[in-house]
Amino acid sequence: MNEKLRVAVAPGDGIGPEIMTAVLRILEAAEAPLDYETIEIGQAAYERGISSGIPPEAWDAIRQSGCLLKAPVTTPQGKGFKSVNVTIRKTLNLFANIRPCKAYSPCVASAHPGMNLVIVRENEEDLYAGIEHRQTPEVTQVLKLITRPGSENIVRYAFEYARAYGRRKVTCMTKDNIMKLTDGLFHQVFEEIAAEYPEIETEHQIIDIGAARLASSPELFDVVVTLNLYGDILSDIAAQQAGSIGFAASANIGHDFAMFEAVHGSAPDIAGKDVANPSGLLVAATQMLVHLGHGEIGQRIKNAWLCTLEDGIHTADIYREQLSREKVGTQHFADAVIERLGRAPRILEAVHYHDRPIRIERKPQPPVHKQLVGVDAFVCWDEAGRDPDLLGTRLAAAAPNGIALTLVTNRGVKVYPDGLPETFCTDHWRCRFKATGAELPYPTLLQLLQQLDEAGLEVIKTENLYTFDGQSGFSMGQGE
Ligand code: NAD
């Protein structure tokens, strides 16, 4: 590949410009075939009154290149300013967040010397869609959205990543023992896609015990793929266990765009002093090279960097009397990496990347037969001491022909028919009506809502109950 690829480069704020200079010097010395277009995002843009922190000309450059190497930016305190990261991630559909967490023991102090894992976090779905409602005086709700295409994208990316980086095992973490449909879909997609990668070992762990194991024995994990919220929590646990924040890198990947950055912030306390560790951004740059199909150059840089660490040439944040040989500044550290280009580490494990860019393709889904079989009507009701039997009787009486009340739950627990008096009830009731025949005609559903209203019952929302190819598309109530 001789053609130079264009990359947008954001020097950012605080220590950003210093570490970016160091990283670009290393990339150029390694002859990475890249053309850089420097863009201004962050503080300067915020000060120009651009609340997103990203001026239009920066967007143009990012969109034209498709790839952004980003140093940290300072997010101003106070309302009205949007995080640059969240904006870029959402605008460019960066569905995967990749966070490698590795210990570089014995050359750098670490509580978990054998740790070398990467968290592959779904970045767009789950509870982060931000769809929240207060439905009754007592009850609030957030929508957890998990989609098949979204799950396929992230799971396939995790396996392709494992292949590109020579990793052996992919662990999926969900809570599908409780959330059988949403987390269950993610787990199911994982099993389906895993079958296409027979050379990679796979396992599934329930997120609670999985997170506990990851905290206590991170060396047991290789690639971990998970949903957005769990991934958010796991990546912080893993980063904490790995040690120095100065090392951590993160990639945000979409189908057409990608952003690579250090995990740490702009560190205003040490800005301009030439003491910052450029490693996080450098590791992010090697991720970028693999992503762009220049794995061999990424490998040269990473191995030179590992040599620098094992030669005891350390920035102040990782300097330890017993382990380090020389305390260096940001640019001197970059010089040391450049001097070692072409060398392989002797103590730390050398990396091997290949030049095949990581790309994922979606497979078309066969059509599904969807059938309406009932409705969950959610009712706000706070009368008669919240007696479920009284509510159940009124609901049942309001149902038109063709549909019947089967169940009432409160916070998911069955309270009608045959509930227990001990169950605590809020003012928010899920009332399940099912078709008496094989299918529920939609006009019958509308008639039900009309009759509930006439019976003085306040429906605050409905969820249609469907089957898909004959399989139930809704969960059972506890005790149903
Ligand atoms: P920070 O990561 O900037 O700093 C935390 C501590 O770690 C500081 O003591 C700092 O000196 C040290 N540190 C961080 N990076 C280092 C490095 N490369 N080498 C040596 N030491 C390093 O976190 P913060 O102080 O909470 O945030 C500062 C600013 O950065 C805030 O405005 C915040 O919003 C922003 N921030 C940006 C990003 C990003 O752009 N991705 C991420 C996190 C925070």
Boltz pocket constraint, residues with backbone or C-beta under 6 A from the ligand:
constraints:
  - pocket:
      binder: B
      contacts: [[A, 15], [A, 71], [A, 72], [A, 73], [A, 74], [A, 75], [A, 76], [A, 85], [A, 245], [A, 246], [A, 261], [A, 262], [A, 263], [A, 264], [A, 265], [A, 266], [A, 267], [A, 268], [A, 269], [A, 270], [A, 275], [A, 276], [A, 277], [A, 278], [A, 279], [A, 280], [A, 317]]
      max_distance: 6.0
